[in-house]
Amino acid sequence: VTKSQGRTVLEIDHRPAAVVYNEWTGGIIADELAHGGVVLLKTNLQPVGRVVDEGTGVPMRVLCHPHEVKGSALTFFAEIPAGEEITLMLGSQTQLMSRMGKVIERALGGRGALSLKGGLFVYCGGSLGVILDRASEISREFTKGAGDIPFVGVATFGEQGCFVGKRKANRHGNLMCSVVLFD
């Protein structure tokens, strides 16, 4: 990112950000390049990622979800400062459906779900938009991983996520899924 202002990326490699992103994605925002507009549902399986840490030799990336084309700039749901290196990331509906189980597994840390009293899960609204017709499966995945316990689920835009690497920290990003389990 060679030029940005808060959540608006103006340039990538000294070129208009929306033009570069459109090239990276094979033209998925071509209409909005011509007229501007919201690209939320077109871009949620093709966010950009930026490395924020490293865990066991693997880069840990926080995802940033393109939201709107404004002129030749691209707005996101999270800040991307100038100087950050970004990478186009690719997702799928299958990956979105399997996330809840993986997050619960990590939260349990191998302890099993035998004594849980309840839970809360946060699922990105942008991700949910891609699989809205299968939303009830996310709840089933929660029950499968955490057991038949009471829970509340919310879909949000702009989430906080815990990154456990060399620099443990909560970070603001997009397209995240998290869970709190009550023991």
C-alpha distance (Angstrom), angle and dihedral (degrees) to the residues before:
residue distance angle dihedral
V1 . . .
T2 3.77 . .
K3 3.80 98.8 .
S4 3.80 131.9 19.3
Q5 3.79 143.2 150.0
G6 3.80 113.9 -154.0
R7 3.80 107.4 -61.7
T8 3.81 94.1 -5.3
V9 3.79 119.1 90.9
L10 3.78 109.1 -157.9
E11 3.82 100.3 176.5
I12 3.77 139.9 19.4
D13 3.81 113.2 -167.7
H14 3.83 88.7 -9.9
R15 3.82 91.9 -58.8
P16 3.83 129.7 106.2
A17 3.81 106.6 -74.4
A18 3.81 97.3 -137.9
V19 3.82 91.1 50.0
V20 3.82 92.0 51.3
Y21 3.81 93.2 46.4
N22 3.80 90.4 48.6
E23 3.82 89.9 53.1
W24 3.81 91.7 48.0
T25 3.81 91.2 52.7
G26 3.78 98.8 44.4
G27 3.79 94.8 -107.3
I28 3.81 104.0 -50.3
I29 3.81 93.1 145.3
A30 3.81 98.3 38.9
D31 3.82 93.3 119.3
E32 3.80 92.0 52.4
L33 3.80 91.4 48.0
A34 3.76 87.5 62.5
H35 3.82 97.9 43.2
G36 3.80 108.6 10.5
G37 3.78 122.5 -123.4
V38 3.77 148.5 133.1
V39 3.82 115.7 -44.4
L40 3.81 97.7 177.7
L41 3.80 98.7 123.5
K42 3.80 94.1 37.8
T43 3.81 94.6 54.9
N44 3.80 107.5 38.3
L45 3.81 93.4 97.4
Q46 3.81 90.5 45.8
P47 3.80 107.8 48.2
V48 3.77 125.0 151.1
G49 3.77 121.9 -111.4
R50 3.76 132.0 -153.6
V51 3.78 125.7 -162.6
V52 3.81 111.9 -113.4
D53 3.80 100.9 165.0
E54 3.77 144.4 -16.2
G55 3.77 129.4 -115.2
T56 3.80 121.8 -170.0
G57 3.80 91.1 -19.5
V58 3.82 94.2 -51.9
P59 3.82 119.7 114.6
M60 3.80 112.8 -117.3
R61 3.79 110.7 -144.0
V62 3.76 131.8 -166.0
L63 3.79 112.6 -146.5
C64 3.79 123.9 -129.5
H65 3.78 118.0 -161.6
P66 3.83 119.1 -144.7
H67 3.79 109.0 -127.0
E68 3.78 111.5 173.6
V69 3.79 143.4 2.9
K70 3.80 111.9 -131.3
G71 3.78 110.3 -178.9
S72 3.79 102.2 -50.6
A73 3.82 93.6 -29.1
L74 3.78 126.1 97.8
T75 3.79 122.4 -142.3
F76 3.80 122.1 -151.4
F77 3.79 136.2 -166.2
A78 3.81 89.6 -117.2
E79 3.78 135.3 41.7
I80 3.78 119.4 -95.6
P81 3.80 110.8 -171.8
A82 3.79 122.4 -146.3
G83 3.78 109.8 -93.2
E84 3.80 94.8 39.7
E85 3.79 116.7 127.1
I86 3.79 111.0 -133.8
T87 3.78 130.8 -166.9
L88 3.78 129.2 -160.7
M89 3.80 108.2 -113.5
L90 3.79 126.2 -160.4
G91 3.78 128.3 -148.2
S92 3.78 137.9 175.1
Q93 3.78 139.0 -151.9
T94 3.80 88.9 -109.5
Q95 3.80 91.0 57.4
L96 3.79 91.4 48.3
M97 3.80 90.9 52.5
S98 3.81 94.3 50.1
R99 3.82 96.4 48.0
M100 3.79 98.5 87.1
G101 3.80 93.9 57.8
K102 3.81 92.0 48.8
V103 3.80 93.0 48.9
I104 3.81 92.0 50.0
E105 3.80 91.1 47.7
R106 3.82 90.3 53.6
A107 3.82 92.1 45.7
L108 3.79 91.7 52.1
G109 3.79 92.1 49.2
G110 3.81 92.7 -153.1
R111 3.82 94.2 -52.9
G112 3.77 96.7 115.4
A113 3.79 126.3 -129.1
L114 3.80 99.0 -95.3
S115 3.81 100.0 118.2
L116 3.80 102.4 33.7
K117 3.81 117.2 133.7
G118 3.80 100.6 -171.4
G119 3.74 146.6 -35.3
L120 3.76 149.8 -144.9
F121 3.76 125.0 -145.6
V122 3.75 128.8 -167.8
Y123 3.78 117.2 -158.7
C124 3.78 123.9 -177.4
G125 3.80 113.7 -104.8
G126 3.80 90.3 -142.3
S127 3.79 91.3 55.3
L128 3.79 90.7 45.3
G129 3.80 89.4 54.0
V130 3.81 89.5 64.3
I131 3.81 94.5 51.3
L132 3.79 101.4 27.8
D133 3.80 92.4 131.2
R134 3.83 88.1 58.2
A135 3.83 98.2 42.0
S136 3.81 93.6 120.4
E137 3.82 88.4 62.4
I138 3.80 89.4 65.2
S139 3.81 89.3 59.6
R140 3.80 90.1 48.5
E141 3.82 89.6 51.1
F142 3.80 89.0 52.6
T143 3.82 91.6 51.9
K144 3.79 91.4 44.8
G145 3.82 91.3 54.4
A146 3.80 102.1 34.6
G147 3.79 101.4 29.6
D148 3.79 131.2 -118.6
I149 3.81 95.8 -42.6
P150 3.80 131.9 135.9
F151 3.79 113.1 -92.8
V152 3.77 143.6 167.6
G153 3.78 122.3 -141.3
V154 3.80 126.4 -163.2
A155 3.78 133.2 -175.5
T156 3.80 114.3 -145.6
F157 3.79 140.2 173.8
G158 3.81 113.4 -127.2
E159 3.78 111.2 18.1
Q160 3.77 137.9 -161.9
G161 3.78 116.9 -126.8
C162 3.77 134.0 -173.6
F163 3.79 114.3 -125.8
V164 3.77 113.3 -163.1
G165 3.79 108.2 -164.1
K166 3.78 133.9 101.3
R167 3.82 90.0 -45.5
K168 3.80 105.5 40.9
A169 3.78 107.7 -155.7
N170 3.76 145.8 139.3
R171 3.77 109.9 -113.5
H172 3.76 135.4 -169.3
G173 3.77 112.1 -120.7
N174 3.75 143.2 132.6
L175 3.79 140.1 -102.9
M176 3.81 91.3 31.0
C177 3.75 132.2 151.7
S178 3.80 122.5 -159.7
V179 3.76 139.4 168.4
V180 3.80 138.4 -157.2
L181 3.79 115.0 -159.7
F182 3.82 122.7 -163.3
D183 3.77 116.7 -143.4
